[in-house]
Amino acid sequence: MARETKKQVGLNMRAALYEDLAKLAKDNGQTTTYVLEQAVEHYIQFIAPTQGVVRPEIMAHVRRSVEKNRKLLQLLAQ
């Protein structure tokens, strides 16, 4: 099996959050890197996809507002 390519990153996080992370990793016999990788994978798979979705009622409001203010928007664009 080929070894995965790794990329070293540096980050700043709240000290208390890091301490919680380090304790969690130690308590589970894992490294902090492993726990961070798992958290990032979870975020990418489950959280990020929902962040770009705008609720339909909000988009309907935006469309109504754009239509209502179309002339003003055209004047501002000139």
C-alpha positions in Angstrom: 0.0 0.0 0.0 1.4 3.4 -1.0 2.1 5.9 1.7 -0.2 8.9 1.8 1.2 12.2 1.0 1.1 14.5 4.0 1.1 18.3 4.2 2.4 20.1 7.3 0.2 22.9 8.4 0.5 25.4 11.3 -2.5 26.8 13.1 -3.4 28.9 16.0 -6.2 27.9 18.2 -7.5 28.9 21.6 -5.3 27.3 24.3 -8.3 25.8 26.2 -9.6 24.2 23.0 -6.2 22.7 22.3 -6.0 21.4 25.8 -9.4 19.7 25.4 -8.2 18.3 22.1 -5.0 17.0 23.5 -6.8 15.4 26.5 -9.4 13.7 24.2 -6.6 12.3 22.0 -4.6 11.1 25.0 -7.7 9.5 26.7 -8.4 7.6 23.5 -4.8 6.6 22.8 -4.7 8.8 19.7 -2.5 11.6 18.5 -3.7 15.2 18.3 -3.0 15.0 14.5 -5.3 12.0 14.1 -8.1 13.7 16.0 -7.7 16.9 14.0 -7.7 14.9 10.7 -10.9 13.1 11.8 -12.5 16.5 12.7 -11.6 18.0 9.4 -12.9 15.0 7.5 -16.2 15.2 9.3 -16.4 19.0 8.7 -15.7 18.5 5.0 -18.2 15.6 4.6 -21.1 16.7 6.7 -20.9 20.4 7.8 -19.4 22.3 4.8 -22.0 21.1 2.3 -24.8 22.6 4.3 -23.1 25.9 4.7 -23.6 27.0 1.1 -27.2 26.2 1.0 -29.5 29.1 1.3 -33.0 28.5 2.6 -35.6 28.8 -0.2 -37.6 31.5 1.6 -34.5 33.7 1.8 -33.8 33.2 -1.9 -37.4 34.1 -2.7 -37.0 37.3 -0.7 -33.8 38.2 -2.5 -35.4 37.6 -5.9 -38.4 39.8 -4.9 -36.0 42.5 -3.7 -33.9 42.4 -6.8 -37.0 42.6 -9.0 -38.4 45.5 -7.0 -35.2 47.4 -7.1 -34.1 46.5 -10.6 -34.1 50.1 -12.0 -32.2 51.4 -9.0 -29.6 48.6 -9.4 -29.2 49.4 -13.1 -28.7 53.1 -12.3 -26.1 52.2 -9.7 -24.3 49.9 -12.1 -23.7 52.9 -14.6 
